[in-house]
Amino acid sequence: MSELVTGEAVTLELRPAKLPSRALAVLLDLVVVGLVYTVVTIVLVISTASLDEAAQFALSIAAFILVLVGAPIAVETLSHGRSLGKMACGLRVVRDDGGPIRFRHALVRGAVGVVEILMTFGVVACIASLVSARGRRIGDVVAGTLVVRERVPVGQTAFVPPPPPWLSGRFAELDLSAVPDGLWLAVRQYLTRMRQLDPQVGWAMAERLASDVAARTGAPAPHDVPPAAYLAAVVQERQVREARRAFGSGAPNSGPGVPGSFGAPVQPQAPAAVPYPPAAVPLPLPLPVTEAAPQDPVADRRPSGGFAPPA
């Protein structure tokens, strides 16, 4: 597995696609595009039979450019790097930093692909992919993209550890819109692998990432919160906002009385001396619930004897 390194010196576990899977995806795409081009050509020949030869030649060139060049570019742009062949093979085109591609990336890849795939029958693309350590063809190098594998075995999937409970909802007022996708990926990769790092190296990396996130949000990181716990709480806040945008206020387990729900803002709690990651501490048994005795209006007027009932 080849690893990508971001500007924050954190490795991203993006698995670049190798030549066999890429070649199969391109072959499937060419078959689909070829069938569409054949149908379009037959329709044009039938519908333009009354035109002169020059007009038919111009229409055939336009159909070639639109179907064989424009259609793949449009599909990759709208699907964020997933053509039909790549969907079947579990591949996706991403930027060098792991983010989704845009129209300019798909345009450069498609324009260069006409030369290295269509005109040379894929010979140039195969040679470039074999020479490159990450299997990139010339179009990927020029556009700054990479084809990666999306299908990862379930046993190898890493989960981000949750923050301590006393940090839930504490950063609900932060402005996370200025944090780039590359920094989010770096933070996520650190949180999933922080138990595998040396303690001193992991602490220094967490401090650096926390300072980068704080600089992007415009609010300094709290001094009473460990940097790793701060990063986990900020990532959880971003996930809560994405879920709120996706599902609205009608998400399950939401309501005005549920902390951290989508129905009402969470009141910040006072920090406690809880280590991060939290250790396994046995919880006390719940006390039996008893019904409250009816109030006595006569007893309320009696003088107090100095005893305060427990809260």
C-alpha positions in Angstrom: 0.0 0.0 0.0 1.4 3.4 -1.0 0.8 6.2 1.5 0.3 9.9 0.8 1.8 12.5 3.1 0.0 15.8 3.6 1.5 19.1 4.5 0.9 18.3 8.2 3.2 15.3 8.0 0.4 12.8 8.5 0.1 9.8 6.2 -3.2 9.2 4.5 -4.1 5.6 3.8 -5.3 6.1 0.3 -4.6 3.0 -1.8 -3.6 3.9 -5.3 -5.1 1.7 -8.0 -2.8 -0.5 -10.0 -2.6 -1.0 -13.7 -4.8 -4.1 -14.1 -7.8 -2.6 -12.3 -7.4 0.7 -14.1 -7.1 -1.0 -17.5 -10.3 -2.9 -16.8 -12.1 0.2 -15.8 -11.0 2.1 -18.9 -12.0 -0.9 -21.1 -15.5 -0.9 -19.6 -15.8 2.8 -20.2 -14.6 2.5 -23.8 -17.2 -0.2 -24.4 -20.0 1.9 -23.1 -18.8 5.0 -25.0 -18.3 3.0 -28.1 -21.9 1.7 -28.0 -23.2 5.2 -27.4 -21.1 6.6 -30.3 -22.3 3.9 -32.6 -26.0 4.6 -31.8 -25.4 8.4 -32.2 -23.6 7.8 -35.6 -26.4 5.7 -36.9 -29.0 8.3 -35.9 -26.9 11.1 -37.5 -26.5 9.2 -40.8 -30.2 8.6 -41.0 -31.3 12.1 -40.1 -28.7 13.9 -42.2 -29.0 11.9 -45.4 -30.3 14.9 -47.2 -27.4 17.2 -46.3 -24.2 17.6 -48.3 -21.0 15.8 -47.6 -19.3 18.8 -45.8 -22.2 19.1 -43.3 -22.2 15.4 -42.6 -18.5 15.4 -42.0 -18.8 18.4 -39.6 -21.6 16.7 -37.7 -19.6 13.5 -37.4 -16.6 15.4 -36.0 -18.9 17.1 -33.5 -20.4 13.8 -32.4 -16.9 12.3 -32.0 -15.8 15.1 -29.7 -19.0 15.3 -27.7 -19.4 11.5 -27.1 -15.8 10.3 -26.9 -14.3 13.3 -25.1 -17.1 15.5 -23.6 -19.2 12.7 -22.2 -16.4 11.1 -20.0 -15.5 14.6 -18.7 -19.1 15.4 -17.8 -19.5 12.0 -16.1 -16.4 12.3 -14.0 -17.3 15.9 -13.0 -20.8 15.1 -12.0 -19.9 11.9 -10.2 -16.8 13.3 -8.5 -14.4 11.0 -10.2 -16.5 7.8 -10.6 -17.3 6.7 -14.2 -19.2 3.5 -15.0 -16.0 1.5 -15.3 -14.6 2.9 -12.1 -17.8 2.2 -10.2 -17.7 -1.5 -11.4 -14.0 -1.8 -10.3 -14.4 0.1 -7.0 -12.1 3.0 -8.1 -12.4 6.8 -7.9 -10.4 9.8 -9.2 -9.3 12.1 -6.4 -6.9 15.1 -6.0 -3.4 14.6 -4.7 -4.5 15.7 -1.3 -7.4 13.2 -1.3 -10.2 15.7 -2.0 -12.8 15.4 -4.8 -12.0 16.5 -8.3 -13.6 19.4 -10.1 -14.3 20.2 -13.7 -10.8 21.5 -14.5 -9.3 18.2 -13.2 -11.6 16.1 -15.4 -11.0 18.4 -18.4 -7.2 18.0 -18.2 -7.5 14.3 -17.7 -9.9 13.9 -20.6 -7.9 16.1 -23.0 -4.6 14.3 -22.3 -6.4 11.0 -22.4 -7.4 11.5 -26.0 -3.7 11.4 -26.9 -2.4 8.8 -24.5 -5.4 6.4 -24.6 -7.4 6.9 -27.8 -4.7 7.9 -30.3 -2.0 5.5 -29.0 -4.5 2.6 -28.1 -3.5 3.0 -24.4 0.2 2.2 -24.9 1.5 5.5 -23.5 -0.9 5.3 -20.6 0.2 1.8 -19.7 3.9 2.7 -19.9 3.4 5.8 -17.7 1.4 3.8 -15.1 4.1 1.1 -15.0 6.8 3.7 -14.5 4.9 5.7 -11.8 5.2 4.5 -8.2 1.5 5.2 -7.7 0.2 4.1 -11.1 -0.4 7.5 -12.5 -0.7 8.2 -16.2 0.4 11.5 -17.8 -3.1 12.9 -17.5 -3.0 12.4 -13.7 0.4 14.0 -13.4 -0.7 17.1 -15.4 -4.1 17.4 -13.6 -2.7 16.6 -10.2 -5.0 13.7 -9.6 -4.8 10.1 -8.5 -6.9 7.0 -9.0 -7.5 5.2 -5.7 -9.4 2.1 -4.5 -12.6 2.8 -2.6 -13.4 -0.7 -1.5 -11.6 -1.5 1.7 -12.1 -4.7 3.7 -14.3 -4.1 6.7 -11.7 -5.5 9.1 -9.2 -2.8 8.0 -11.6 0.1 8.5 -10.4 2.5 11.3 -12.8 4.3 13.4 -12.3 7.7 15.0 -12.4 7.5 18.8 -15.1 9.6 20.5 -14.1 12.5 22.7 -14.7 12.5 26.5 -18.3 13.0 27.5 -17.6 16.3 29.2 -16.5 17.8 25.8 -19.7 16.9 23.9 -21.2 20.1 22.6 -18.5 22.4 24.0 -17.4 23.6 20.6 -20.8 24.1 19.1 -20.1 27.8 18.4 -16.9 27.2 16.4 -16.8 28.3 12.7 -15.5 25.2 10.9 -16.1 26.5 7.4 -12.5 27.7 6.9 -10.9 24.3 7.8 -9.8 22.7 4.5 -10.5 19.1 3.6 -6.8 18.2 3.7 -6.6 19.2 7.4 -9.7 17.2 8.2 -8.1 14.1 6.6 -4.9 14.7 8.6 -6.8 15.0 11.9 -8.9 11.9 11.1 -5.8 9.8 10.3 -4.0 10.9 13.4 -7.0 10.0 15.6 -7.3 6.6 14.1 -3.6 5.8 14.6 -2.6 7.8 17.7 -2.5 4.6 19.8 0.2 3.2 17.4 2.5 6.3 17.8 5.2 7.0 20.3 3.7 9.1 23.1 6.0 12.1 22.7 5.7 12.0 18.9 1.9 11.7 19.1 1.6 14.5 21.6 3.7 16.8 19.4 1.7 15.9 16.3 -1.6 16.5 18.2 -0.4 19.9 19.4 0.6 20.9 15.8 -2.8 19.7 14.4 -4.7 21.4 17.2 -2.9 24.7 16.6 -3.7 24.4 12.8 -7.4 23.8 13.5 -7.5 26.6 16.0 -5.9 29.0 13.5 -8.5 28.1 10.9 -11.4 28.5 13.3 -10.3 31.8 14.7 -10.6 30.6 18.3 -7.7 29.4 20.4 -7.7 25.9 21.7 -8.6 25.7 25.4 -5.6 25.1 27.7 -7.5 22.7 30.0 -8.2 20.3 27.2 -5.6 17.8 25.8 -4.9 18.4 22.1 -6.0 14.9 21.2 -9.3 15.3 23.0 -9.8 18.7 21.4 -9.3 17.3 17.9 -11.8 14.4 18.6 -14.4 16.9 20.0 -14.0 19.2 16.9 -14.3 16.2 14.5 -17.4 15.0 16.4 -18.9 18.5 16.1 -18.3 18.5 12.4 -20.0 15.1 12.1 -23.0 16.4 14.1 -23.4 19.4 11.8 -23.2 17.2 8.7 -25.8 14.9 10.1 -28.0 17.9 10.9 -27.7 19.2 7.4 -28.5 15.7 6.0 -31.4 14.7 8.2 -32.6 18.0 9.6 -34.2 18.4 13.1 -36.2 15.1 12.7 -33.2 12.8 13.4 -33.7 9.9 15.8 -32.9 10.4 19.5 -33.4 14.1 19.2 -35.3 16.4 21.4 -35.0 19.4 23.7 -34.2 17.3 26.7 -31.5 15.1 25.1 -27.9 16.4 25.4 -26.2 16.6 22.0 -29.5 16.2 20.1 -30.5 18.1 17.0 -33.5 19.7 18.7 -31.7 22.1 21.1 -28.2 23.4 21.7 -26.0 21.6 24.2 -25.1 23.4 27.4 -21.3 23.2 28.0 -20.3 21.3 31.1 -17.5 22.0 33.5 -14.4 20.0 32.6 -13.3 17.2 34.8 -10.0 15.5 35.3 -10.7 12.7 32.9 -7.8 11.2 31.0 -7.9 10.9 27.2 -8.4 8.3 25.9 -10.8 7.5 28.8 -9.9 4.5 30.9 -12.4 1.7 31.6 -14.0 2.8 34.9 -16.9 0.8 36.5 -20.1 2.7 36.7 -22.0 2.8 40.0 -25.2 0.9 40.3 -28.3 3.1 39.8 -30.2 4.0 43.0 -33.8 2.7 43.4 -36.4 5.1 42.3 -39.0 5.9 44.9 -42.2 8.0 44.6 -42.1 11.4 46.2 -44.3 11.7 49.3 -47.2 14.2 49.1 -46.5 17.6 50.4 -47.9 18.6 53.8 -49.0 22.3 53.8 -49.0 22.4 57.6 -45.4 21.0 57.8 -44.2 23.7 55.4 -45.1 26.4 58.0 -43.2 24.7 60.8 -39.9 26.3 61.9 -36.9 24.7 60.3 -34.7 22.6 62.6 -31.5 23.3 60.6 -31.6 20.1 58.5 -31.4 20.5 54.8 -32.6 17.5 52.8 -30.2 16.2 50.2 -30.6 17.6 46.6 
